[in-house]
Amino acid sequence: MDSGANGYSENIRRAITALQNGEMILLFDLEGREAETDFTIPAMAVKPSDVRWMRKDAGGLICVALDPDASEELGLPLMADIIREANQQNISLGKVVEKGGDLKYDSRSSFSIWVNHRDTRTGIPDNDRALTINKLGEVVDKTLNGEEIHFGSEFRTPGHVATLRAAKGLVHERMGQTELSITLAKIAGITPAMVVCEMLDDDTGRALEKDDAKQYGIDNDIVFVEGEEVVEAYEIWLRSQTQKN
C-alpha cells in the first residue's frame, strides 16, 4: 500500500482531494453488512445536475448525512425516537417502529426527519432537492462555527430529502455510510454534511455488486473507497489531532 507523509494510502488521498474539490466518490461499507456502494459528495457542493446523476446512475434514496454534534445542536432526533414518542398519542405507531433485531444489517437506522427548504416549491425536482441539500450543508457549517440557527426558519417537514444523524462515535460506534461519509469529511477538513445515495442494479433491482460499482468508478474516473480504508485513515487522523493538541 502506497502511503504519503501523512500515512494515508494513495486511494484515501485521492478521495480526500476529490471531496475537497466538491467531487463525487463511491463509498462501500462492509461485506456482511449492507455490502452496498453509495454515491457520496459534500452537501455544499451539490448541483441540480448531481441530483440528476444520482437518481439516474445510482437509483437509491438521496439522503444527507449530518455531523452528530451539529444534529444535536439543531435538535434533530432520530426518526425512531420521534415515532416512539408519538406512540403515546397513536398506539398503533408503536407496532411499526424499529426494535432491536429488526434490521438485518445493524442495530438501528440513522434516519432523522425528512425536509424541504422553505424556498423550494414542491421539493422534489432536482433544483429543489439541490437547494435543500446545499442549505443543510450551510446550517451544519454555521452551527459548528458557533452561529445560532433556527432550523424551522430554514426548513419544513415532511419533505423530500432524508436527513441521517451520524452516531456520536462515528465509525467506532457504527459502520454505516452515514458514519463513513462524515468520518471522511472530517479527515478531509470539509463541512461534515454529506450526500449519500445507494447504487442499484438496473437488471436485478438489487444493490449493485461491489465489482460492478468498482468498474463504474474506473469507467467514470471516480474514486472507490472501502469502509475499512476509512477506518484505517480515521485512526491516523485521530493520532494527528492528538499530536496537535
Number of C-alpha atoms within 10 A of each C-alpha: 7 8 12 10 6 11 14 21 18 13 17 23 19 17 24 23 14 18 22 17 13 16 18 24 24 23 29 27 24 16 11 9 12 16 16 23 30 30 26 26 27 29 28 25 19 23 17 16 11 18 21 17 14 23 16 12 16 24 20 18 15 23 22 30 31 30 29 22 16 21 23 13 15 17 11 19 16 19 20 20 14 14 19 18 14 14 16 11 10 11 13 11 14 16 11 12 15 17 12 8 10 12 11 10 14 15 12 16 20 21 21 22 20 18 22 26 27 18 13 17 11 13 20 15 15 17 19 22 26 26 23 29 31 22 18 27 26 16 23 25 19 15 18 17 10 9 11 12 14 12 15 12 9 16 19 16 13 11 18 20 25 20 27 30 28 33 21 15 11 20 22 12 11 19 23 24 30 30 30 26 33 27 24 24 21 16 20 19 12 19 22 27 33 34 33 29 25 25 29 21 17 12 7 8 10 11 20 21 15 17 9 13 24 20 14 16 16 12 9 9 11 19 22 24 21 18 23 15 16 26 18 14 21 21 13 15 20 12 11 12 10 8 8 7 5
